[in-house]
Amino acid sequence: MAVLYFLVLVGVLVAIHEFGHFVAAKLLDFKVTRFSIGFGQPLVRVRRGETEYQLALVPLGGYVRILGEDPTDDVPPEDARRAFRVKPLWQRLVVVFAGPAANFLLPVVIYFVSFAGHSQLPAAVIGDVVPGSPAAHAGFEPGDRIVSVDGDAVRYWEEVEATVDHHVGRPLRFRLRRGSRTLERDVAPIEIAGSASDGSPAREGWIGITQAPFPPQIGVLDAGSPAALAKLKTGDRIAGIDGHRVDTWTELRRELGGAPRVMRVAYFRAHPVPGLAIKLYEPRQTSLASEQAFGPRHEVEHGLYPVDLFVDQVAPASPAAQAGIRPGDLLTSLDGEPVQHWLVFERRLKSRPDHTFRVGWRRAGVEGELTAEVRQKREPRQDEYGNRADTLVFGATPSFDRGRGEMIEIDGRFRYAAEKSVERTALAIGVMASGLGSILRGKNPSEVGGPIMMFQVAAASGRQGWEALFLMIALVSISVGLINLLPVPMLDGGHILVFALEAIRGRPLTARARDRITVVGLCVIGLIAVLALRNDLVRYIM
């Protein structure tokens, strides 16, 4: 199947690029003598009218042959007006540019089909609020529907995220609908560590709200706590307290508040099915007797903690393992500040990759808080596409269920798909153009790849399904379009450069000048091919 995926990727890219040249030439009445997918010995050859269509042995390219494109072509008198070299300059430019243009149009079509295949999007409804966050201080609550931000109406969660990202440090006015009431809340996004569209580190805005709720999944640490005495265990999911339904951790925390009392608790206990990646949930009930805890804040003690703060796995030899953190430990503090959610803990780690943190945790059967200094380390990782990058490693991870937020029907589905497809393509072109510029400046020569890399990318994408393969084709098509626009002889950009020189000179280049340009082009293409082959060998073989 890997070979099939590779042939589909290369075949689509070559066909769409050459088809762009072909259509432009036909529309402008150039005489096209051959349309070829592949180089070398033809496998299939068919003539339709004046054009010969062929599929050749080597699929790594193709070409459209136009009468008079080669200065040595013998042009019959009856076709003189249709020869490439006698056509107006603007028409020749259109034909040359049509190949890269087709490469840029293909992603728009692929993204449109992908976006149009979805009928719903995450709604602008708050699933949960991170304790201690700016949103929590401003009075946001789970279930609030965000109607507008700074006067601009919002419908989808992605609109809220985009606005927050672009207004770090600037107060925003949120209009919320809570039941039948309409409320307004002011909150200023803070800057946190995140990732850009190309995977590189970036800064994002954050106010502490999530679209997906934090399920009321609990952890129990102390064997003598009220929760343990009620037979509750780490991983149980609370469904209700005293007949009141509980859907989020925020709602659970609210139900557990108040004076010490005996509560009737309904919950689910998960039972993994051996050999299958599924769980069966058994409904149960118990009585939970909370008690008054001693201390300056006189808190009510019930022994329940968010399960996401319990360590489920610790990687051997990781910073967490070296600090003494073990599975089952409860993470409690970071640099002396209490931790109330894994989401906050993880983002604080990412925001200071070279900082030495003091991590605090509690362990069953051990009095007090354990602490140790932990410094994350960078480890080289390789993804399924063969890309290598350094990853920050802490080494301790939790295990918890992910909630599902409210979905909403897309208003104007095809209009939305058209807008998003153009937006996604423009963003990808910008990112790839920046990356190509870095390569040309000699900053990232290892990112250049050849046929082996193309094969690996096609195989890895194909294993994820045909949709993933075509989304990858969209990205590679943009890359092909950009590369073909480079002002290198033998590429489309080289032809454009020659046309520009001829326009400046006011007359065609001499045969000798064209020969010299061709030699330069061959040398440049040869150097790129050698670099690509060298990178392929280093990346996948050595």
C-alpha positions as CSV (number, residue, x, y, z in Angstrom):
1,M,0.0,0.0,0.0
2,A,2.9,2.4,0.7
3,V,3.8,2.3,-3.0
4,L,0.2,3.0,-4.0
5,Y,0.1,6.0,-1.6
6,F,3.4,7.3,-3.1
7,L,2.2,7.0,-6.6
8,V,-1.1,8.8,-5.7
9,L,0.8,11.6,-4.1
10,V,3.3,12.1,-6.9
11,G,0.8,11.4,-9.6
12,V,-1.7,14.0,-8.3
13,L,1.0,16.7,-7.8
14,V,2.5,16.2,-11.3
15,A,-0.8,16.0,-13.0
16,I,-2.2,19.1,-11.4
17,H,0.9,21.1,-12.1
18,E,1.1,20.1,-15.8
19,F,-2.6,20.4,-16.2
20,G,-2.3,24.1,-15.2
21,H,0.2,24.7,-18.0
22,F,-1.9,22.6,-20.4
23,V,-5.3,24.4,-19.7
24,A,-3.7,27.9,-19.9
25,A,-2.0,27.0,-23.2
26,K,-5.2,25.6,-24.7
27,L,-7.2,28.6,-23.6
28,L,-4.7,31.0,-25.1
29,D,-4.5,29.0,-28.4
30,F,-0.9,27.7,-28.1
31,K,-0.4,24.5,-30.0
32,V,0.2,21.7,-27.4
33,T,2.0,18.7,-29.0
34,R,2.4,16.5,-26.0
35,F,1.0,16.2,-22.4
36,S,3.2,13.8,-20.4
37,I,2.9,12.4,-16.9
38,G,6.3,11.0,-16.1
39,F,9.6,11.0,-17.9
40,G,11.4,8.4,-20.0
41,Q,10.0,5.5,-21.9
42,P,6.2,5.9,-22.5
43,L,4.0,3.2,-21.1
44,V,0.8,4.4,-22.6
45,R,0.5,6.9,-25.5
46,V,-2.8,8.2,-27.0
47,R,-3.3,10.9,-29.6
48,R,-6.4,13.1,-29.5
49,G,-6.5,15.7,-32.1
50,E,-3.2,17.6,-32.3
51,T,-2.0,16.6,-28.8
52,E,-0.4,13.4,-27.8
53,Y,-1.1,12.2,-24.2
54,Q,1.3,9.8,-22.5
55,L,2.1,8.1,-19.2
56,A,5.8,7.5,-18.9
57,L,8.0,5.1,-16.9
58,V,9.5,7.5,-14.3
59,P,6.6,9.2,-12.4
60,L,8.8,11.9,-10.7
61,G,7.7,14.7,-12.9
62,G,6.0,15.5,-16.2
63,Y,5.9,18.1,-19.0
64,V,3.7,19.9,-21.5
65,R,5.4,20.4,-24.9
66,I,4.3,23.5,-26.8
67,L,5.2,24.1,-30.4
68,G,8.0,26.6,-30.7
69,E,9.0,26.4,-27.0
70,D,12.3,25.0,-28.1
71,P,14.2,27.5,-30.4
72,T,15.2,24.6,-32.6
73,D,11.6,23.5,-33.3
74,D,10.6,23.4,-36.9
75,V,7.4,25.5,-37.0
76,P,5.1,24.8,-40.0
77,P,3.8,28.1,-41.6
78,E,0.1,27.2,-40.8
79,D,1.0,27.0,-37.1
80,A,3.3,30.0,-36.9
81,R,0.8,32.2,-35.0
82,R,0.3,29.4,-32.4
83,A,4.0,28.9,-31.6
84,F,5.2,29.7,-28.1
85,R,8.0,32.1,-29.1
86,V,5.8,34.3,-31.2
87,K,3.0,34.7,-28.6
88,P,2.8,37.9,-26.6
89,L,4.9,38.1,-23.5
90,W,1.8,38.3,-21.1
91,Q,0.4,35.1,-22.7
92,R,3.7,33.2,-22.2
93,L,3.8,34.4,-18.6
94,V,0.3,33.2,-18.0
95,V,1.1,29.7,-19.3
96,V,4.3,29.5,-17.2
97,F,2.7,30.7,-14.0
98,A,-0.4,28.5,-14.5
99,G,1.5,25.4,-13.2
100,P,2.4,26.9,-9.8
101,A,-1.1,28.5,-9.7
102,A,-2.7,25.1,-10.1
103,N,-0.5,23.9,-7.2
104,F,-1.9,26.7,-5.0
105,L,-5.5,26.1,-6.2
106,L,-5.4,22.3,-5.4
107,P,-5.1,22.9,-1.6
108,V,-8.1,25.2,-1.7
109,V,-10.2,22.5,-3.3
110,I,-8.9,19.8,-0.9
111,Y,-9.5,22.0,2.1
112,F,-13.0,23.0,0.8
113,V,-14.0,19.3,0.5
114,S,-12.6,18.6,4.0
115,F,-14.4,21.5,5.7
116,A,-17.6,21.0,3.8
117,G,-17.6,17.4,5.1
118,H,-18.3,18.8,8.6
119,S,-21.8,19.9,9.6
120,Q,-21.1,21.0,13.2
121,L,-18.4,23.0,15.1
122,P,-17.7,23.4,18.8
123,A,-20.1,26.0,20.1
124,A,-19.0,29.2,22.0
125,V,-20.2,27.6,25.2
126,I,-17.9,27.3,28.2
127,G,-17.4,23.7,29.2
128,D,-15.4,24.5,32.4
129,V,-13.4,27.2,34.1
130,V,-9.9,26.6,35.4
131,P,-9.8,27.4,39.2
132,G,-7.7,30.5,40.0
133,S,-7.7,31.7,36.3
134,P,-8.6,35.2,35.1
135,A,-12.0,33.9,33.9
136,A,-12.6,32.3,37.4
137,H,-11.9,35.7,39.1
138,A,-14.1,37.5,36.6
139,G,-17.1,35.2,37.4
140,F,-17.3,32.9,34.4
141,E,-19.2,29.7,34.9
142,P,-19.5,26.4,33.1
143,G,-22.5,26.5,30.7
144,D,-22.2,30.2,30.0
145,R,-22.8,30.9,26.3
146,I,-20.5,33.6,24.9
147,V,-22.6,35.9,22.7
148,S,-20.1,38.5,21.8
149,V,-16.5,39.7,22.6
150,D,-15.9,43.4,22.5
151,G,-19.1,43.9,20.6
152,D,-18.3,41.4,17.9
153,A,-20.9,38.5,17.8
154,V,-19.4,35.0,18.1
155,R,-21.0,31.6,17.4
156,Y,-18.1,29.1,17.3
157,W,-15.4,28.4,19.9
158,E,-12.6,29.0,17.4
159,E,-13.8,32.6,17.1
160,V,-13.4,33.0,20.9
161,E,-9.9,31.5,20.8
162,A,-8.7,33.7,17.9
163,T,-9.9,36.9,19.7
164,V,-8.2,35.9,22.9
165,D,-5.0,35.1,21.2
166,H,-4.8,38.5,19.5
167,H,-5.6,40.6,22.6
168,V,-3.0,39.5,25.2
169,G,-2.9,42.0,28.0
170,R,-5.9,44.0,26.8
171,P,-9.2,43.8,28.7
172,L,-12.0,42.2,26.6
173,R,-15.7,42.6,27.4
174,F,-17.5,39.3,27.1
175,R,-21.3,39.2,26.8
176,L,-22.6,36.0,28.3
177,R,-26.0,34.3,28.4
178,R,-26.6,32.3,31.5
179,G,-30.0,30.7,31.4
180,S,-32.4,33.6,30.8
181,R,-30.0,36.2,32.0
182,T,-27.5,38.2,29.9
183,L,-24.3,39.2,31.8
184,E,-21.1,41.1,30.9
185,R,-17.7,40.3,32.2
186,D,-14.3,42.0,31.6
187,V,-11.2,39.9,31.5
188,A,-7.7,40.5,30.1
189,P,-6.0,37.5,28.5
190,I,-2.6,36.5,29.8
191,E,0.3,35.2,27.7
192,I,1.1,31.5,27.9
193,A,3.3,29.0,26.0
194,G,1.8,27.4,23.0
195,S,2.6,26.1,19.5
196,A,2.4,27.8,16.1
197,S,0.7,26.1,13.1
198,D,4.1,24.7,12.0
199,G,4.7,23.2,15.4
200,S,7.3,25.8,16.6
201,P,7.0,27.4,20.0
202,A,4.6,30.4,20.1
203,R,2.8,32.6,22.7
204,E,-0.9,32.4,23.1
205,G,-3.6,34.2,24.9
206,W,-5.4,32.5,27.8
207,I,-8.1,33.4,30.2
208,G,-8.8,29.9,31.7
209,I,-11.9,28.6,30.0
210,T,-12.2,25.4,28.0
211,Q,-14.8,24.2,25.5
212,A,-14.7,20.7,26.7
213,P,-15.7,20.3,30.4
214,F,-13.5,18.7,33.0
215,P,-15.4,15.5,33.9
216,P,-16.0,15.0,37.6
217,Q,-13.5,12.2,37.8
218,I,-11.9,11.9,41.2
219,G,-8.7,10.7,42.8
220,V,-8.4,9.4,46.4
221,L,-5.1,9.6,48.3
222,D,-5.5,9.0,52.0
223,A,-6.8,5.6,53.1
224,G,-8.4,7.2,56.2
225,S,-10.2,10.0,54.3
226,P,-14.0,10.2,54.1
227,A,-13.8,9.4,50.4
228,A,-11.7,6.2,51.1
229,L,-14.1,5.2,53.9
230,A,-16.9,5.6,51.4
231,K,-15.2,3.0,49.2
232,L,-14.5,5.6,46.4
233,K,-11.3,5.0,44.4
234,T,-9.1,7.0,42.0
235,G,-10.7,7.0,38.6
236,D,-14.3,6.9,39.7
237,R,-16.6,9.4,38.0
238,I,-19.2,11.2,40.1
239,A,-22.6,11.4,38.5
240,G,-24.7,13.1,41.2
241,I,-24.7,14.4,44.8
242,D,-27.9,14.1,46.8
243,G,-30.0,13.7,43.6
244,H,-28.4,16.7,41.9
245,R,-26.7,15.8,38.6
246,V,-23.0,16.6,38.3
247,D,-21.4,17.0,34.8
248,T,-18.2,19.0,35.5
249,W,-15.6,19.3,38.2
250,T,-16.7,22.8,38.9
251,E,-20.2,21.6,39.6
252,L,-18.8,18.8,41.9
253,R,-16.7,21.3,43.8
254,R,-19.8,23.5,44.3
255,E,-21.9,20.5,45.5
256,L,-19.2,19.4,48.0
257,G,-19.1,22.9,49.6
258,G,-21.0,24.1,52.6
259,A,-21.1,22.6,56.1
260,P,-20.0,19.1,56.9
261,R,-22.7,16.6,56.2
262,V,-23.5,13.1,54.9
263,M,-24.1,13.1,51.2
264,R,-25.6,10.4,48.9
265,V,-23.1,10.0,46.0
266,A,-23.9,8.3,42.7
267,Y,-20.9,7.4,40.6
268,F,-19.5,5.2,37.9
269,R,-16.6,2.8,38.2
270,A,-14.7,1.9,35.0
271,H,-13.7,-1.7,34.2
272,P,-11.3,-2.1,31.3
273,V,-12.1,-4.9,28.9
274,P,-9.1,-7.2,28.5
275,G,-7.7,-7.0,24.9
276,L,-9.9,-4.1,23.9
277,A,-9.3,-0.4,24.2
278,I,-12.7,0.2,25.9
279,K,-14.1,0.4,29.4
280,L,-17.4,-0.7,30.9
281,Y,-18.9,1.6,33.5
282,E,-20.7,0.2,36.5
283,P,-23.2,2.5,38.3
284,R,-22.8,2.6,42.1
285,Q,-23.9,4.5,45.1
286,T,-22.4,5.3,48.4
287,S,-22.6,7.7,51.4
288,L,-19.9,10.3,51.8
289,A,-19.6,11.9,55.3
290,S,-17.5,15.1,55.0
291,E,-15.8,16.5,58.1
292,Q,-14.4,19.7,59.4
293,A,-10.7,19.9,58.9
294,F,-8.4,21.7,61.4
295,G,-6.4,24.6,60.0
296,P,-6.4,28.3,59.5
297,R,-9.1,28.1,56.7
298,H,-11.4,25.6,58.5
299,E,-12.0,23.8,55.3
300,V,-14.5,20.9,54.9
301,E,-12.5,17.7,54.3
302,H,-13.9,15.0,51.9
303,G,-10.7,13.5,50.5
304,L,-11.6,14.0,46.8
305,Y,-9.1,15.5,44.4
306,P,-9.2,16.0,40.6
307,V,-7.9,12.8,39.0
308,D,-5.7,14.7,36.5
309,L,-3.3,15.7,39.3
310,F,-2.6,12.1,40.1
311,V,0.4,10.7,38.4
312,D,-0.4,7.6,36.3
313,Q,2.9,6.9,34.6
314,V,6.5,8.0,35.1
315,A,9.0,7.6,32.3
316,P,12.2,5.8,33.4
317,A,15.3,8.1,33.8
318,S,13.1,11.2,33.3
319,P,13.4,14.3,35.4
320,A,10.3,13.3,37.3
321,A,11.6,9.8,38.0
322,Q,15.0,11.2,39.2
323,A,13.2,13.6,41.5
324,G,11.4,10.6,43.1
325,I,7.9,11.1,41.8
326,R,6.0,7.8,41.5
327,P,2.7,6.6,40.0
328,G,-0.1,7.3,42.4
329,D,1.4,10.6,43.8
330,L,-0.7,13.7,43.9
331,L,0.9,16.8,42.4
332,T,0.2,19.7,44.8
333,S,2.5,22.7,44.1
334,L,4.9,24.2,41.6
335,D,7.4,26.8,42.8
336,G,5.4,27.1,46.0
337,E,2.1,27.9,44.3
338,P,-0.8,25.4,44.7
339,V,-1.7,23.4,41.5
340,Q,-5.4,22.9,40.9
341,H,-5.4,21.4,37.4
342,W,-3.0,19.5,35.1
343,L,-3.7,22.0,32.3
344,V,-2.2,24.8,34.4
345,F,0.7,22.7,35.6
346,E,1.7,21.6,32.1
347,R,1.5,25.1,30.6
348,R,3.6,26.6,33.4
349,L,6.2,23.9,32.7
350,K,6.2,24.8,29.0
351,S,6.4,28.5,29.6
352,R,9.8,28.2,31.2
353,P,11.7,25.4,29.5
354,D,15.1,26.1,31.0
355,H,13.9,26.9,34.6
356,T,14.5,24.7,37.6
357,F,11.2,24.2,39.2
358,R,10.4,23.1,42.8
359,V,7.7,20.5,42.5
360,G,5.6,19.4,45.5
361,W,3.5,16.3,45.8
362,R,1.8,14.1,48.3
363,R,2.1,10.3,48.6
364,A,-0.3,7.9,50.3
365,G,1.0,6.9,53.7
366,V,3.5,9.7,53.9
367,E,2.9,12.7,56.1
368,G,3.3,16.2,54.6
369,E,4.4,17.3,51.2
370,L,7.4,15.9,49.4
371,T,9.4,18.4,47.3
372,A,12.3,18.2,44.8
373,E,13.9,20.4,42.2
374,V,13.1,19.4,38.7
375,R,14.5,20.7,35.4
376,Q,12.9,19.5,32.2
377,K,15.2,18.0,29.6
378,R,15.1,18.1,25.8
379,E,14.9,14.8,24.0
380,P,15.1,14.3,20.2
381,R,11.9,12.8,18.9
382,Q,10.9,11.7,15.4
383,D,7.3,11.7,14.3
384,E,5.6,9.3,11.8
385,Y,6.8,11.5,8.9
386,G,10.4,11.3,9.9
387,N,10.6,14.9,11.2
388,R,13.0,15.3,14.1
389,A,12.6,17.9,16.8
390,D,13.6,18.4,20.4
391,T,10.7,17.8,22.9
392,L,10.5,19.0,26.5
393,V,10.2,16.1,28.9
394,F,9.0,16.3,32.5
395,G,8.3,12.6,32.6
396,A,5.2,12.3,34.8
397,T,1.8,12.1,33.1
398,P,-1.8,11.6,34.4
399,S,-4.6,9.6,32.9
400,F,-8.1,11.1,32.8
401,D,-11.2,11.1,30.6
402,R,-11.7,13.9,28.2
403,G,-15.1,15.7,28.2
404,R,-17.0,16.7,25.2
405,G,-18.3,20.2,24.7
406,E,-21.5,21.4,23.0
407,M,-21.6,21.3,19.2
408,I,-23.6,23.6,17.0
409,E,-24.7,23.5,13.3
410,I,-22.5,25.5,10.9
411,D,-24.4,28.5,9.7
412,G,-23.8,28.6,5.9
413,R,-21.8,25.4,5.6
414,F,-20.5,25.9,2.1
415,R,-19.7,29.6,2.6
416,Y,-17.8,28.6,5.8
417,A,-15.9,25.9,3.9
418,A,-15.0,28.3,1.1
419,E,-13.7,31.0,3.5
420,K,-11.8,28.5,5.7
421,S,-10.2,26.7,2.7
422,V,-8.8,30.0,1.3
423,E,-7.7,31.0,4.8
424,R,-6.0,27.7,5.5
425,T,-4.2,27.8,2.1
426,A,-3.0,31.3,2.6
427,L,-1.7,30.5,6.1
428,A,0.1,27.4,4.7
429,I,1.7,29.4,1.9
430,G,2.9,32.0,4.4
431,V,4.4,29.3,6.7
432,M,6.1,27.4,3.9
433,A,7.4,30.5,2.1
434,S,9.0,31.5,5.4
435,G,10.5,28.0,5.8
436,L,11.8,28.0,2.2
437,G,13.4,31.4,2.8
438,S,15.2,30.0,5.8
439,I,16.5,27.1,3.7
440,L,17.7,29.4,1.0
441,R,19.6,31.4,3.6
442,G,21.3,28.3,4.7
443,K,19.6,28.0,8.1
444,N,17.8,24.7,7.7
445,P,19.3,22.7,4.8
446,S,18.4,19.4,6.5
447,E,14.7,20.1,5.8
448,V,15.3,19.6,2.0
449,G,14.0,16.1,1.1
450,G,14.0,13.9,-2.0
451,P,12.1,10.8,-3.2
452,I,12.7,8.8,-0.1
453,M,11.3,11.5,2.1
454,M,8.3,11.8,-0.3
455,F,7.8,8.0,-0.1
456,Q,7.9,8.1,3.8
457,V,5.5,11.1,3.9
458,A,3.0,9.4,1.6
459,A,3.2,6.1,3.5
460,A,2.7,7.7,6.9
461,S,-0.2,9.8,5.7
462,G,-1.8,6.9,3.9
463,R,-1.7,4.7,7.0
464,Q,-3.9,7.4,8.7
465,G,-6.5,7.2,5.9
466,W,-7.3,8.8,2.5
467,E,-8.3,12.1,4.1
468,A,-5.0,12.4,5.8
469,L,-3.2,11.6,2.6
470,F,-5.0,14.2,0.6
471,L,-4.5,16.8,3.3
472,M,-0.8,16.0,3.0
473,I,-1.0,16.3,-0.8
474,A,-2.4,19.8,-0.2
475,L,0.7,20.8,1.8
476,V,3.2,19.2,-0.6
477,S,1.4,20.9,-3.5
478,I,2.0,24.3,-2.0
479,S,5.7,23.4,-1.5
480,V,5.9,22.3,-5.2
481,G,4.3,25.6,-6.3
482,L,6.7,27.7,-4.2
483,I,9.8,25.8,-5.4
484,N,8.7,26.1,-9.0
485,L,8.5,29.9,-8.6
486,L,12.2,30.1,-7.6
487,P,14.2,32.2,-10.2
488,V,16.2,29.1,-11.1
489,P,16.7,28.2,-14.8
490,M,14.7,25.1,-15.8
491,L,12.0,25.9,-13.2
492,D,8.9,28.0,-14.0
493,G,10.5,30.9,-12.0
494,G,13.5,30.6,-14.3
495,H,11.3,31.0,-17.3
496,I,9.7,34.1,-15.8
497,L,13.1,35.5,-15.1
498,V,14.2,35.0,-18.7
499,F,11.0,36.7,-19.9
500,A,11.7,39.6,-17.6
501,L,15.2,40.0,-19.0
502,E,13.9,39.9,-22.5
503,A,11.3,42.5,-21.7
504,I,14.0,44.8,-20.2
505,R,16.3,44.2,-23.2
506,G,13.5,44.7,-25.7
507,R,14.6,41.6,-27.7
508,P,15.0,37.9,-27.1
509,L,18.2,36.4,-25.6
510,T,20.8,35.0,-27.9
511,A,21.1,31.2,-28.3
512,R,24.5,31.4,-26.5
513,A,22.9,33.2,-23.5
514,R,20.1,30.7,-23.3
515,D,22.7,27.9,-23.3
516,R,24.6,29.5,-20.5
517,I,21.4,29.9,-18.5
518,T,20.5,26.3,-19.1
519,V,23.9,25.1,-17.8
520,V,23.5,27.3,-14.7
521,G,20.0,25.8,-14.2
522,L,21.4,22.3,-14.5
523,C,24.1,23.0,-12.0
524,V,21.6,24.4,-9.4
525,I,19.1,21.6,-9.9
526,G,21.9,19.1,-9.6
527,L,23.1,20.7,-6.3
528,I,19.6,20.6,-4.9
529,A,19.2,17.0,-6.0
530,V,22.5,16.0,-4.3
531,L,21.5,17.8,-1.1
532,A,18.1,16.2,-1.1
533,L,19.6,12.7,-1.7
534,R,22.2,13.3,1.1
535,N,19.4,14.3,3.5
536,D,17.3,11.3,2.6
537,L,20.2,9.0,3.3
538,V,21.0,10.6,6.6
539,R,17.4,10.8,7.7
540,Y,16.2,7.3,6.8
541,I,19.1,5.0,6.1
542,M,22.2,6.0,8.1
